[in-house]
Amino acid sequence: MESIEKKEIRPLFIKERIAVYVYCYSYKGTRQLSKFGDVVYTSQKSNYSLLYVNNENLSDLLSKLKDLKFVKKVRVGHIKELDQNFSEAFAQTNLAVKEEIERLKVRE
């Protein structure tokens, strides 16, 4: 049992990913998008696909996607820019509504 070597445990680094919406002229080209990232959703009716790509090579990837024949428009998701502290936002909204109600009562 002494011959078992203890291996060093490496920390897990999760690469930051970002959502990219790719709008196409037709549904045919959407199959080729899997080369550029992980295709999560594809809408056949609206002709768009949702890709998740690494954040580090985003600018190169966007230029490559825009150069494809079947791509109409490319948009980047903005979920990272939004404030995701919903309990604080809910409290602020309640406070604003209460102030508005009090202001209306004073006018009457």
HURA-V596537 format. One line per field, one symbol per residue. ss: DSSP state (H for helix, E for strand, L for the rest). phi: phi as a letter, one per 30 degrees, with the letter a starting at -180 (. if undefined). psi: psi as a letter, one per 30 degrees, with the letter a starting at -180 (. if undefined). Layout:
ss=???
phi=???
psi=???
This chain:
ss=LLLLLLLLLLLLLLLLEEEEEEEELLLHHHHHHHHLLEEEEEELLLLEEEEEEELLLHHHHHHHHHLLLLEEEEEELLHHHLLLLHHHHHHHHHHHHHHHHHHHHHHL
phi=.dddcdcddddcccddcbdbccccdbdedddddddcaddcbbcddchbbcccbdddcdddddddddddddccabbcdcdddddcdddddddddddddddddddddddd
psi=fffkkkkkjkljkkkklkkkkjklelfeffffffffajjekkjeefhlkkkklkfeheeeeeeeeffkefkekkkkkgfffkjgifeeeeeeeeeeeeeeeeeeeee.
